[in-house]
Amino acid sequence: MKEIFIKIAPEEAFLKLQAPIGLDIGVETPGDIAISIAAEIIAAKKGKLEGFKKGEWEDKMLLQNYTLRIVLAECNPSSEKVNALVELSEDISEVFPYLNTVLKGFQYSDKEKILTVKRKGHLITFRPRQIAITKLEDDKEAREVMEELKQIVNETYVNRGQIKPSYTSIPIPRPTDIYKLLPGTNCKKCGVPTCFAFAFKLTTNELDWKQCPLLLTEEFEANRLKLSEILHDGEG
Ligand code: SF4
């Protein structure tokens, strides 16, 4: 490599070369590798590289490894969606109050050490050594979601000094408040007999508001945004 390098640059520049390049943040795809390289360049320019040298990031990670298995949805075995159960190599409960802030936790019990969040259409339940993820297409999506969660857990843990912990759950919305935002036609296209039954199942997370086709139309855009807000699902 040195022989190739000195053909295009002064030899003393070789001594300043850093390789391999890119922060070691567990990337796999070409896009992620490009991001890790750009992140290292920015960190070097800002003088912040010290804490992110190879191996040091891994030392700071709370969650190192996990094993993932796909399970059928217990409440609806005929559903095309699957769930994932992920066993963790470490107890990550220390980060829960900070994750509750970062992910706008849906339900949190500090005593029981259980945190539930809604994210991108999935219900995600964190326990000290386990994460459960619902409504997945397949094993591939489960692994992509889990890699993203691992990244979030570790970044939150590293940055916890700057995050205000939260120990409370958000209020559960009332079916009547949700019902007011539904089309009210009782057309049954969502699979339940009435809009009110649909509203009730949204509060218990048995159904997703996207299962009402009318809500996806332009006419109901404002209702959709409001629903997403009160259901804390980060969509709409
Ligand atoms: S599909 Fe929408 S409008 Fe029709 S019953 Fe279900 S919630 Fe009501």
Residues whose N, C-alpha, C, O or C-beta is under 5 A from the ligand:
A	BS01	SF4	L182 P183 G184 T185 N186 C187 K188 K189 C190 V192 T194 C195 F198 Q211 C212 P213 L214
